[in-house]
């Protein structure tokens, strides 16, 4: 029995085993490659989406901080509410911190120069106004009666200078609002750049998708070719010879025709034909 098994593994069994193991190995290799490429594509997609989502959130936070800073400066400029100075410092620090974070994470930091410049300009305009000391209010001139008519003299600063709220409003419109609008435009430009930067990354993901599917397609084509080859070889070297052997053996048993296989057979099939011919010869000798 061990000899029979060893003979089978040396002949047809070995060829069939190698053929099917080759198919299994090819499918396994293509599956592993595809899974690896799909994993890389998934990681790239997650990275792109995470970076885009984070940048968009930071851009929204910058718009919110810029708005809070604008409102605080407006309160200080119009109503001289010094309690808003802490809000100015905090929101400006938030703006500068977010710009620094985006710059550290950006691949091309040169695109952020205009945004950084807009933040620096806004700080400079606000700091120059907030650090300018207020002019002291001149003492009022006492009431002096003239010809039974009361004449009230107003403070010198009130007469010579515009009201504080009016001067603050003019400064806000002429100086601060220009810097603020420029900053908002730069933030919106940064948001537009985030969307435009997704296009080449999406193209790269498209290429990665084709690369991940390519091994499966190649394996499928090769597998079809191998299956057709197996069909051909099994039909030619196994099915057809066995059919001839069976027909010749049936003709011998039914009509006593000579058992003869003219095809060149290989391996176990040749041994099978030789054994059948010996049995036929022994059968003839026994009948004689």
Beta strands, then each sheet from edge to edge (+ up, - down):
strand 1: 141-146
strand 2: 149-153
sheet 1: 1+ 2-
end
